Amino acid sequence: MSTNEEYQPINCDDYDNLELACQRRLVLTITLRNGDTVTGMARDMFLRKQVEYLAIDESGVNAHELRLDHIVSFVHPELGIVVVSE
């Protein structure tokens, strides 16, 4: 998955759910456009070079920075299954 492609902002409701997950430090199971699945604690959201990212900690060991527009869906019992749309 190229990181050079133009960023496409995600839907505001989906963004708000990710913000909530960060505030509550929820553990999310995230499916990416390339088919990979990552499970980790939502830690922070940030902007770098006009691209929005979600920082998660996987198993307390690995930190990941995921482009929001590369996330297909995320799951948590409190939020249900959230399918991300642009």
N, C-alpha and C positions, 0 to 999 in steps of 0.2 A: 504494500500500500504506500503510495507516494505521499510524502509530507509536503511536496511542492505544489500540489493541486490547490485551487482556490477554496478557501474556507466557506462553508455554507452554514450560517447560524441555525441552531435547532429551535424548535417550537418553544415558546415561553413557558408553557405548563411543564414540559419535560425538563427544562432548565431549572425551574422552581423545585421540582422533585429532587433533582441532583443537589441543589443547594440545601434542601432539607436533610438529605442523606448525609451531607458533610457536617451540618450542624449537630446532628444526632450521632455521628460517627457510625453509621449503619454499615453492615457488611453486605455488599452487593455482589450478585453474579451478573457479569456484564458480557454480552455477546457483541463482537465487533464485526464490521463489514467483511473482513477477510475470513470469517468463520471461527476465529479464536474465541475462547471463553476465558475470562479472568475473574477470579473471586477475591475480593479484598475490602478493607475498610475505607469508605469514602473519607478523604482527609481535607481536601481543599479544591477550589476552582480558581483558575487564574487565566490571565490573558498574556500572550507572548506573541509579538509581531502580528497583531490583528487576528490571532487564532486563539480560541478558547479551549482550555484543557481541564480535565479532572485528574487530580492526583489521588491515587489509592495505594494503600499498603497491603501487600499480599502476604499472608501468613507471618506478619511482623518482620519479615526479612527483606522482601523485594518491594521497592517503590516503583510505581508505574505512572507515567503521564500519558493520558489518553485524550486524543483530540475528540471533542464532543461530536463532531460530524462524522466520526468513524464508529460511533456507538449505534448499534441496531436496536438493542433493548437492554434493560436491566431489571433485576428481580430482587425483591425483599418482601417478607411477609407483611410488613406494615404498608408498603406501597403497592404490592401486587406486581404484575408484569407490566412494565412500561415500555411500549414500543415507541422509539424516538422518531419524530418526524421533523422535517425542515419547515 
